[in-house]
């Protein structure tokens, strides 16, 4: 065997697990589950199945699925009423062999708030082990539902404890962009 052949072949073998993992995501199942979750919250649910990534978003050593979807909260209708949202889904620990996946609603928008994210996100992706998005914001003369300025930034899922009263505390979760595009 010639060394010229062996090096590219070894390189191909080293990247195959990553390619296989991205293709093995249960995209159809996630689309169905997320559609059922979003339906009572609003109208016009939609998602591109390419916008599902798998990573440890909570930093607790267990991978979750992060999906980008759009929905019109409250079915308000009109131009620009649909906005992008992030969802976290995970494999049910007690039934992993049955393919049981569920939405972590406390980590999913609109229950989890968003700080600094644009209303129109086109794509999510993992870069250097972190979650990133690319989207669009409005130029001065853009129509309400047709922003034209491309943007990109990292997004993090953060948590904070909120003291409700003298005894009760609650953990809230929110998505925060490393750049502030909110309202743009």
N, CA, C and O of each residue as an XYZ file, in Angstrom:
736
protein
N       0.850     -1.181      0.000
C       0.000      0.000      0.000
C       0.891      1.238      0.000
O       1.844      1.340      0.772
N       0.560      2.163     -0.875
C       1.355      3.383     -0.979
C       0.938      4.373      0.103
O      -0.245      4.451      0.435
N       1.880      5.128      0.658
C       1.559      6.110      1.694
C       0.579      7.184      1.209
O      -0.223      7.680      2.000
N       0.630      7.551     -0.082
C      -0.269      8.591     -0.589
C      -1.734      8.169     -0.421
O      -2.584      9.001     -0.103
N      -2.025      6.905     -0.629
C      -3.384      6.401     -0.499
C      -3.782      6.283      0.975
O      -4.916      6.595      1.338
N      -2.871      5.844      1.804
C      -3.166      5.580      3.198
C      -3.554      6.849      3.964
O      -4.494      6.808      4.758
N      -2.877      7.950      3.758
C      -3.155      9.187      4.503
C      -4.574      9.690      4.223
O      -5.315      9.919      5.179
N      -5.000      9.878      2.949
C      -6.373     10.324      2.725
C      -7.406      9.316      3.246
O      -8.453      9.715      3.757
N      -7.117      8.009      3.117
C      -8.035      6.987      3.604
C      -8.175      7.076      5.129
O      -9.282      6.974      5.658
N      -7.070      7.264      5.822
C      -7.100      7.404      7.287
C      -7.871      8.665      7.689
O      -8.615      8.657      8.670
N      -7.691      9.738      6.931
C      -8.425     10.969      7.202
C      -9.916     10.745      7.029
O     -10.708     11.193      7.858
N     -10.312     10.058      5.965
C     -11.715      9.747      5.723
C     -12.288      8.931      6.879
O     -13.389      9.218      7.349
N     -11.561      7.926      7.338
C     -12.034      7.112      8.455
C     -12.190      7.934      9.730
O     -13.080      7.656     10.534
N     -11.352      8.924      9.925
C     -11.432      9.731     11.145
C     -12.643     10.649     11.162
O     -13.120     10.998     12.242
N     -13.163     11.056      9.996
C     -14.316     11.967      9.980
C     -15.638     11.233      9.815
O     -16.693     11.830     10.032
N     -15.618      9.960      9.440
C     -16.866      9.223      9.239
C     -17.765      9.191     10.470
O     -18.975      9.346     10.310
N     -17.257      9.000     11.690
C     -18.176      9.002     12.834
C     -18.939     10.316     12.975
O     -20.124     10.287     13.307
N     -18.309     11.466     12.736
C     -19.002     12.753     12.837
C     -20.063     12.883     11.760
O     -21.160     13.374     12.026
N     -19.747     12.446     10.545
C     -20.729     12.508      9.458
C     -21.891     11.578      9.760
O     -23.049     11.955      9.576
N     -21.601     10.375     10.218
C     -22.652      9.415     10.530
C     -23.542      9.934     11.653
O     -24.761      9.775     11.601
N     -22.942     10.552     12.666
C     -23.728     11.062     13.775
C     -24.696     12.131     13.305
O     -25.850     12.129     13.732
N     -24.269     13.049     12.436
C     -25.162     14.113     11.986
C     -26.281     13.559     11.116
O     -27.375     14.122     11.094
N     -26.027     12.455     10.391
C     -27.060     11.869      9.556
C     -28.007     10.994     10.355
O     -29.128     10.747      9.912
N     -27.590     10.517     11.520
C     -28.392      9.619     12.322
C     -29.376     10.346     13.241
O     -30.113      9.695     13.981
N     -29.403     11.645     13.211
C     -30.337     12.374     14.061
C     -31.764     12.007     13.666
O     -32.061     11.899     12.476
N     -32.650     11.816     14.636
C     -34.044     11.460     14.335
C     -34.853     12.686     13.896
O     -35.781     13.107     14.587
N     -34.497     13.243     12.761
C     -35.066     14.511     12.291
C     -36.580     14.464     12.094
O     -37.275     15.398     12.494
N     -37.099     13.411     11.494
C     -38.550     13.319     11.265
C     -39.311     13.273     12.583
O     -40.346     13.921     12.742
N     -38.786     12.501     13.519
C     -39.435     12.376     14.829
C     -39.407     13.709     15.571
O     -40.405     14.105     16.172
N     -38.279     14.396     15.534
C     -38.167     15.690     16.209
C     -39.132     16.691     15.586
O     -39.777     17.449     16.310
N     -39.246     16.711     14.270
C     -40.189     17.602     13.579
C     -41.620     17.334     14.060
O     -42.350     18.275     14.373
N     -42.023     16.068     14.120
C     -43.388     15.715     14.561
C     -43.627     16.122     16.015
O     -44.659     16.712     16.335
N     -42.680     15.809     16.885
C     -42.840     16.106     18.313
C     -42.888     17.608     18.544
O     -43.721     18.097     19.307
N     -42.000     18.336     17.889
C     -41.961     19.786     18.065
C     -43.205     20.452     17.479
O     -43.703     21.428     18.040
N     -43.708     19.940     16.368
C     -44.956     20.455     15.791
C     -46.117     20.278     16.754
O     -46.936     21.183     16.912
N     -46.196     19.117     17.402
C     -47.258     18.864     18.378
C     -47.106     19.784     19.591
O     -48.103     20.248     20.143
N     -45.871     20.048     20.005
C     -45.612     20.945     21.140
C     -46.032     22.389     20.800
O     -46.672     23.060     21.609
N     -45.668     22.851     19.605
C     -45.887     24.253     19.229
C     -47.324     24.549     18.838
O     -47.758     25.696     18.945
N     -48.066     23.567     18.396
C     -49.425     23.778     17.903
C     -50.356     24.485     18.898
O     -51.054     25.414     18.493
N     -50.402     24.096     20.165
C     -51.280     24.808     21.101
C     -50.800     26.229     21.438
O     -51.566     27.037     21.963
N     -49.537     26.525     21.134
C     -48.981     27.841     21.464
C     -49.263     28.887     20.390
O     -49.225     30.087     20.662
N     -49.548     28.429     19.170
C     -49.741     29.392     18.093
C     -50.010     28.708     16.772
O     -50.406     27.543     16.725
N     -49.791     29.448     15.700
C     -50.080     28.981     14.340
C     -48.817     29.041     13.488
O     -47.780     29.557     13.905
N     -48.939     28.502     12.297
C     -47.893     28.601     11.268
C     -46.569     27.978     11.689
O     -45.502     28.504     11.370
N     -46.635     26.843     12.415
C     -45.408     26.137     12.777
C     -44.667     25.724     11.514
O     -45.269     25.288     10.533
N     -43.358     25.870     11.561
C     -42.529     25.397     10.465
C     -41.115     25.173     10.948
O     -40.652     25.817     11.890
N     -40.433     24.250     10.290
C     -39.027     24.038     10.597
C     -38.346     23.356      9.427
O     -38.956     22.584      8.687
N     -37.075     23.658      9.281
C     -36.225     22.997      8.315
C     -35.478     21.919      9.088
O     -34.743     22.229     10.026
N     -35.652     20.681      8.714
C     -35.059     19.573      9.467
C     -33.537     19.606      9.488
O     -32.910     18.882     10.261
N     -32.942     20.439      8.646
C     -31.482     20.598      8.692
C     -31.065     21.405      9.910
O     -29.895     21.385     10.293
N     -32.007     22.115     10.524
C     -31.707     22.963     11.678
C     -31.934     22.232     12.996
O     -32.612     22.725     13.897
N     -31.352     21.053     13.079
C     -31.328     20.268     14.317
C     -29.874     19.883     14.550
O     -29.223     19.313     13.675
N     -29.377     20.198     15.725
C     -28.009     19.817     16.074
C     -28.048     19.026     17.376
O     -29.006     19.113     18.143
N     -27.016     18.273     17.605
C     -26.904     17.507     18.840
C     -25.662     17.969     19.574
O     -24.560     17.954     19.026
N     -25.851     18.383     20.828
C     -24.727     18.837     21.648
C     -25.151     18.890     23.108
O     -26.334     18.758     23.422
N     -24.197     19.081     23.986
C     -24.451     19.211     25.421
C     -24.673     20.690     25.725
O     -23.755     21.379     26.170
N     -25.883     21.176     25.488
C     -26.177     22.607     25.645
C     -26.182     23.033     27.112
O     -25.915     24.196     27.414
N     -26.481     22.117     28.023
C     -26.515     22.461     29.443
C     -25.166     22.308     30.126
O     -24.988     22.769     31.253
N     -24.210     21.664     29.457
C     -22.896     21.453     30.056
C     -22.899     20.440     31.184
O     -22.085     20.525     32.104
N     -23.819     19.473     31.117
C     -23.939     18.476     32.178
C     -23.496     17.086     31.730
O     -23.777     16.092     32.399
N     -22.792     17.022     30.580
C     -22.259     15.748     30.114
C     -23.230     14.870     29.355
O     -22.937     13.700     29.110
N     -24.384     15.406     28.974
C     -25.371     14.632     28.225
C     -25.840     15.454     27.030
O     -26.242     16.607     27.181
N     -25.788     14.865     25.858
C     -26.214     15.572     24.652
C     -27.730     15.691     24.572
O     -28.468     14.778     24.942
N     -28.166     16.837     24.082
C     -29.566     17.087     23.778
C     -29.656     17.440     22.302
O     -28.641     17.678     21.648
N     -30.871     17.473     21.786
C     -31.117     17.959     20.433
C     -31.591     19.402     20.545
O     -32.494     19.702     21.326
N     -30.987     20.291     19.771
C     -31.428     21.681     19.713
C     -31.994     21.875     18.320
O     -31.345     21.563     17.321
N     -33.214     22.396     18.265
C     -33.897     22.572     16.989
C     -34.360     24.015     16.852
O     -34.749     24.655     17.829
N     -34.311     24.510     15.631
C     -34.806     25.841     15.293
C     -36.158     25.666     14.628
O     -36.301     24.871     13.699
N     -37.160     26.413     15.104
C     -38.471     26.372     14.465
C     -39.069     27.772     14.447
O     -38.575     28.678     15.117
N     -40.131     27.938     13.677
C     -40.848     29.211     13.642
C     -42.296     28.957     14.038
O     -42.846     27.879     13.815
N     -42.890     29.977     14.626
C     -44.272     29.882     15.078
C     -44.812     31.301     15.268
O     -44.063     32.231     15.569
N     -46.105     31.445     15.088
C     -46.799     32.702     15.362
C     -47.495     32.522     16.709
O     -48.596     31.975     16.775
N     -46.850     32.985     17.784
C     -47.421     32.836     19.124
C     -48.776     33.531     19.196
O     -48.902     34.706     18.848
N     -49.780     32.801     19.647
C     -51.102     33.382     19.830
C     -51.884     33.574     18.551
O     -52.987     34.117     18.582
N     -51.343     33.143     17.428
C     -52.034     33.244     16.126
C     -52.451     34.676     15.813
O     -53.580     34.912     15.383
N     -51.549     35.633     16.027
C     -51.889     37.036     15.796
C     -52.004     37.378     14.319
O     -52.699     38.330     13.962
N     -51.337     36.623     13.452
C     -51.448     36.849     12.009
C     -50.764     38.135     11.589
O     -50.217     38.855     12.424
N     -50.791     38.419     10.320
C     -50.192     39.642      9.803
C     -48.744     39.436      9.418
O     -48.141     38.409      9.728
N     -48.203     40.414      8.745
C     -46.821     40.304      8.286
C     -45.853     40.408      9.461
O     -45.997     41.268     10.329
N     -44.889     39.535      9.469
C     -43.867     39.569     10.508
C     -44.301     39.012     11.839
O     -43.591     39.197     12.828
N     -45.452     38.325     11.915
C     -45.906     37.807     13.209
C     -45.210     36.493     13.578
O     -45.191     36.102     14.745
N     -44.647     35.827     12.593
C     -43.914     34.586     12.853
C     -42.504     34.941     13.298
O     -41.873     35.834     12.733
N     -42.015     34.240     14.309
C     -40.643     34.480     14.761
C     -39.942     33.157     15.012
O     -40.581     32.123     15.210
N     -38.617     33.207     15.001
C     -37.790     32.016     15.206
C     -37.670     31.703     16.689
O     -37.633     32.597     17.534
N     -37.609     30.411     16.979
C     -37.494     29.958     18.360
C     -36.540     28.774     18.428
O     -36.349     28.054     17.448
N     -35.951     28.587     19.587
C     -35.061     27.452     19.826
C     -35.739     26.483     20.787
O     -36.397     26.888     21.746
N     -35.565     25.201     20.509
C     -36.144     24.166     21.351
C     -35.053     23.184     21.759
O     -34.086     22.965     21.030
N     -35.230     22.600     22.933
C     -34.332     21.556     23.404
C     -35.173     20.295     23.597
O     -36.197     20.306     24.281
N     -34.720     19.226     22.985
C     -35.371     17.928     23.128
C     -34.321     16.939     23.607
O     -33.130     17.102     23.342
N     -34.771     15.925     24.307
C     -33.803     14.913     24.729
C     -34.420     13.530     24.702
O     -35.638     13.358     24.676
N     -33.532     12.555     24.709
C     -33.906     11.143     24.720
C     -34.365     10.788     26.125
O     -33.708     11.150     27.101
N     -35.474     10.092     26.237
C     -35.977      9.656     27.539
C     -34.997      8.635     28.119
O     -34.733      7.609     27.493
N     -34.454      8.909     29.312
C     -33.432      8.046     29.917
C     -33.941      6.644     30.224
O     -33.184      5.679     30.121
N     -35.201      6.519     30.595
C     -35.735      5.213     30.981
C     -36.127      4.359     29.777
O     -36.303      3.148     29.907
N     -36.266      4.991     28.595
C     -36.697      4.251     27.404
C     -35.840      4.582     26.189
O     -36.393      4.846     25.121
N     -34.508      4.579     26.307
C     -33.689      4.977     25.168
C     -33.810      4.023     23.977
O     -33.658      4.443     22.830
N     -34.081      2.747     24.241
C     -34.189      1.778     23.155
C     -35.483      1.950     22.366
O     -35.562      1.494     21.225
N     -36.476      2.582     22.926
C     -37.747      2.784     22.254
C     -37.766      4.081     21.437
O     -38.760      4.380     20.776
N     -36.677      4.850     21.481
C     -36.611      6.076     20.706
C     -37.491      7.186     21.246
O     -37.917      8.063     20.495
N     -37.764      7.157     22.524
C     -38.646      8.137     23.137
C     -37.924      9.476     23.306
O     -36.931      9.565     24.027
N     -38.424     10.502     22.644
C     -37.846     11.850     22.690
C     -38.932     12.799     23.173
O     -40.097     12.661     22.802
N     -38.546     13.762     24.001
C     -39.526     14.729     24.487
C     -38.921     16.130     24.508
O     -37.702     16.301     24.523
N     -39.809     17.128     24.509
C     -39.411     18.539     24.547
C     -39.151     18.933     25.990
O     -39.973     18.672     26.869
N     -38.012     19.558     26.233
C     -37.719     20.143     27.547
C     -38.315     21.548     27.529
O     -37.633     22.509     27.170
N     -39.571     21.669     27.909
C     -40.304     22.929     27.762
C     -39.670     24.084     28.528
O     -39.736     25.227     28.074
N     -39.056     23.814     29.678
C     -38.440     24.896     30.454
C     -37.220     25.489     29.760
O     -36.795     26.597     30.087
N     -36.648     24.745     28.789
C     -35.487     25.225     28.038
C     -35.866     25.710     26.643
O     -35.008     26.167     25.887
N     -37.134     25.613     26.305
C     -37.625     25.886     24.961
C     -38.401     27.197     24.923
O     -39.176     27.507     25.828
N     -38.177     27.958     23.859
C     -38.918     29.209     23.683
C     -40.354     28.870     23.278
O     -40.535     27.902     22.539
N     -41.359     29.580     23.699
C     -41.336     30.866     24.379
C     -41.244     30.794     25.903
O     -41.145     31.842     26.541
N     -41.272     29.591     26.526
C     -41.151     29.529     27.988
C     -39.786     30.049     28.415
O     -39.696     30.871     29.327
N     -38.737     29.587     27.775
C     -37.411     30.156     28.012
C     -37.328     31.445     27.195
O     -37.627     31.441     26.001
N     -36.937     32.515     27.812
C     -36.860     33.814     27.126
C     -35.648     33.878     26.208
O     -34.745     33.043     26.279
N     -35.649     34.886     25.349
C     -34.522     35.126     24.451
C     -34.039     36.549     24.645
O     -34.835     37.488     24.670
N     -32.730     36.706     24.780
C     -32.138     38.033     24.944
C     -31.146     38.251     23.812
O     -30.181     37.501     23.663
N     -31.393     39.284     23.019
C     -30.455     39.672     21.973
C     -30.565     38.913     20.668
O     -29.846     39.230     19.721
N     -31.441     37.918     20.579
C     -31.583     37.172     19.336
C     -32.455     37.944     18.342
O     -33.413     38.609     18.736
N     -32.119     37.851     17.047
C     -32.988     38.489     16.053
C     -34.273     37.678     15.908
O     -34.310     36.497     16.257
N     -35.304     38.301     15.404
C     -36.583     37.614     15.204
C     -36.501     36.577     14.086
O     -37.240     35.592     14.093
N     -35.600     36.800     13.126
C     -35.472     35.907     11.976
C     -34.118     35.198     12.012
O     -33.089     35.791     11.687
N     -34.129     33.933     12.408
C     -32.922     33.100     12.417
C     -33.080     32.085     11.293
O     -34.101     31.404     11.202
N     -32.072     31.985     10.442
C     -32.131     31.084      9.296
C     -31.516     29.722      9.567
O     -31.937     28.719      8.991
N     -30.507     29.687     10.453
C     -29.740     28.460     10.598
C     -29.096     28.409     11.970
O     -28.683     29.438     12.506
N     -29.009     27.209     12.542
C     -28.206     26.987     13.747
C     -27.131     25.970     13.390
O     -27.332     25.106     12.536
N     -25.989     26.087     14.058
C     -24.884     25.169     13.790
C     -23.934     25.167     14.979
O     -23.945     26.079     15.805
N     -23.120     24.135     15.050
C     -22.121     24.017     16.117
C     -20.775     24.413     15.532
O     -20.357     23.905     14.491
N     -20.108     25.328     16.220
C     -18.783     25.809     15.800
C     -17.898     25.824     17.040
O     -18.221     26.484     18.028
N     -16.795     25.107     16.992
C     -15.867     25.009     18.123
C     -16.573     24.573     19.404
O     -16.261     25.061     20.490
N     -17.524     23.656     19.270
C     -18.230     23.120     20.427
C     -19.295     24.028     21.004
O     -19.865     23.718     22.050
N     -19.580     25.148     20.343
C     -20.578     26.117     20.818
C     -21.716     26.236     19.808
O     -21.528     25.985     18.617
N     -22.898     26.619     20.290
C     -24.052     26.803     19.412
C     -24.016     28.208     18.805
O     -23.860     29.200     19.516
N     -24.162     28.274     17.483
C     -24.175     29.533     16.742
C     -25.430     29.618     15.898
O     -26.075     28.607     15.618
N     -25.772     30.831     15.494
C     -26.886     31.026     14.574
C     -26.490     32.028     13.508
O     -25.595     32.849     13.707
N     -27.160     31.948     12.391
C     -27.092     33.009     11.393
C     -28.535     33.410     11.100
O     -29.438     32.575     11.057
N     -28.719     34.694     10.903
C     -30.062     35.206     10.685
C     -30.028     36.519      9.948
O     -29.043     36.861      9.294
N     -31.132     37.260     10.065
C     -31.245     38.540      9.374
C     -31.918     39.565     10.278
O     -32.811     39.243     11.062
N     -31.462     40.813     10.144
C     -32.107     41.932     10.835
C     -32.529     42.959      9.790
O     -32.129     42.884      8.628
N     -33.334     43.904     10.217
C     -33.909     44.885      9.305
C     -32.977     46.059      8.998
O     -32.352     46.633      9.891
N     -32.903     46.395      7.719
C     -32.320     47.664      7.296
C     -33.436     48.701      7.419
O     -34.597     48.338      7.603
N     -33.098     49.974      7.319
C     -34.082     51.041      7.525
C     -35.333     50.916      6.659
O     -36.434     51.200      7.130
N     -35.186     50.501      5.419
C     -36.343     50.483      4.513
C     -36.897     49.074      4.261
O     -37.691     48.879      3.341
N     -36.489     48.111      5.060
C     -36.989     46.741      4.884
C     -38.440     46.627      5.331
O     -38.877     47.309      6.258
N     -39.183     45.746      4.649
C     -40.543     45.434      5.076
C     -40.508     44.663      6.395
O     -39.486     44.078      6.751
N     -41.616     44.667      7.108
C     -41.707     44.054      8.421
C     -41.271     42.588      8.437
O     -40.644     42.134      9.394
N     -41.604     41.854      7.379
C     -41.262     40.440      7.369
C     -40.175     40.098      6.352
O     -40.041     38.938      5.961
N     -39.392     41.100      5.918
C     -38.318     40.871      4.953
C     -37.014     41.568      5.347
O     -36.571     42.474      4.641
N     -36.394     41.166      6.455
C     -35.106     41.765      6.828
C     -34.017     41.319      5.849
O     -34.066     40.208      5.321
N     -33.046     42.182      5.614
C     -32.037     41.890      4.591
C     -30.586     41.867      5.093
O     -29.703     41.415      4.364
N     -30.322     42.332      6.291
C     -28.941     42.409      6.778
C     -28.567     41.085      7.452
O     -29.166     40.726      8.466
N     -27.583     40.349      6.904
C     -27.184     39.080      7.510
C     -26.397     39.304      8.806
O     -25.576     40.217      8.898
N     -26.663     38.455      9.802
C     -25.958     38.520     11.091
C     -25.606     37.103     11.526
O     -26.195     36.127     11.060
N     -24.635     37.013     12.428
C     -24.214     35.722     12.950
C     -23.630     35.938     14.342
O     -22.922     36.916     14.578
N     -23.929     35.024     15.259
C     -23.369     35.128     16.607
C     -23.538     33.799     17.337
O     -24.284     32.916     16.913
N     -22.833     33.696     18.425
C     -22.980     32.542     19.305
C     -24.201     32.769     20.186
O     -24.531     33.909     20.514
N     -24.865     31.695     20.566
C     -25.997     31.785     21.479
C     -25.773     30.771     22.599
O     -25.324     29.649     22.365
N     -26.095     31.192     23.814
C     -25.892     30.333     24.982
C     -27.209     30.152     25.715
O     -28.053     31.048     25.738
N     -27.370     28.983     26.312
C     -28.496     28.734     27.198
C     -27.993     28.974     28.613
O     -27.079     28.293     29.079
N     -28.589     29.942     29.291
C     -28.163     30.314     30.643
C     -29.292     30.055     31.632
O     -30.455     29.932     31.247
N     -28.937     29.976     32.900
C     -29.944     29.790     33.935
C     -29.703     30.767     35.070
O     -28.582     31.220     35.301
N     -30.788     31.080     35.775
C     -30.694     32.000     36.896
C     -31.740     31.599     37.932
O     -32.857     31.219     37.581
N     -31.377     31.683     39.192
C     -32.333     31.411     40.256
C     -33.037     32.704     40.629
O     -32.400     33.735     40.841
N     -34.353     32.635     40.705
C     -35.176     33.788     41.052
C     -35.879     33.500     42.369
O     -36.546     32.476     42.516
N     -35.726     34.402     43.317
C     -36.387     34.255     44.619
C     -37.818     34.766     44.463
O     -38.026     35.960     44.245
N     -38.809     33.873     44.574
C     -40.210     34.247     44.399
C     -40.797     34.888     45.652
O     -41.596     35.820     45.565
N     -40.407     34.394     46.786
C     -40.814     34.959     48.070
C     -39.775     34.518     49.107
O     -38.692     34.064     48.739
N     -40.091     34.645     50.379
C     -39.111     34.331     51.420
C     -38.676     32.864     51.409
O     -37.584     32.538     51.876
N     -39.510     31.992     50.886
C     -39.218     30.563     50.924
C     -38.929     29.973     49.546
O     -38.021     29.156     49.392
N     -39.683     30.379     48.574
C     -39.652     29.734     47.259
C     -38.704     30.391     46.271
O     -38.655     31.610     46.113
N     -37.960     29.523     45.622
C     -37.013     29.951     44.597
C     -37.312     29.146     43.338
O     -37.764     28.004     43.427
N     -37.065     29.730     42.167
C     -37.284     29.016     40.920
C     -36.126     29.282     39.969
O     -35.621     30.401     39.882
N     -35.713     28.241     39.259
C     -34.684     28.399     38.241
C     -35.359     28.721     36.922
O     -36.273     28.018     36.491
N     -34.903     29.788     36.285
C     -35.416     30.138     34.961
C     -34.270     29.989     33.960
O     -33.097     30.117     34.311
N     -34.630     29.721     32.731
C     -33.651     29.537     31.663
C     -33.900     30.582     30.588
O     -35.039     30.985     30.348
N     -32.826     31.014     29.947
C     -32.964     31.972     28.856
C     -31.824     31.792     27.861
O     -30.717     31.381     28.209
N     -32.136     32.111     26.620
C     -31.163     32.066     25.528
C     -30.597     33.460     25.363
O     -31.347     34.436     25.326
N     -29.269     33.564     25.262
C     -28.652     34.878     25.132
C     -27.634     34.862     23.996
O     -26.758     34.000     23.930
N     -27.776     35.838     23.110
C     -26.847     36.006     22.007
C     -25.629     36.768     22.496
O     -25.727     37.617     23.382
N     -24.468     36.454     21.903
C     -23.255     37.199     22.257
C     -23.252     38.594     21.641
O     -22.426     39.432     22.001
N     -24.179     38.843     20.708
C     -24.372     40.177     20.129
C     -25.864     40.501     20.260
O     -26.709     39.617     20.117
N     -26.178     41.754     20.529
C     -27.576     42.137     20.736
C     -28.233     42.559     19.429
O     -27.942     43.630     18.895
N     -29.122     41.708     18.918
C     -29.863     42.012     17.702
C     -31.342     42.234     17.979
O     -32.119     42.412     17.042
N     -31.746     42.227     19.238
C     -33.149     42.326     19.571
C     -33.735     43.669     19.126
O     -33.126     44.722     19.314
N     -34.903     43.608     18.545
C     -35.575     44.819     18.087
C     -35.027     45.380     16.800
O     -35.396     46.484     16.399
N     -34.152     44.643     16.142
C     -33.559     45.144     14.891
C     -34.087     44.388     13.715
O     -33.704     44.667     12.579
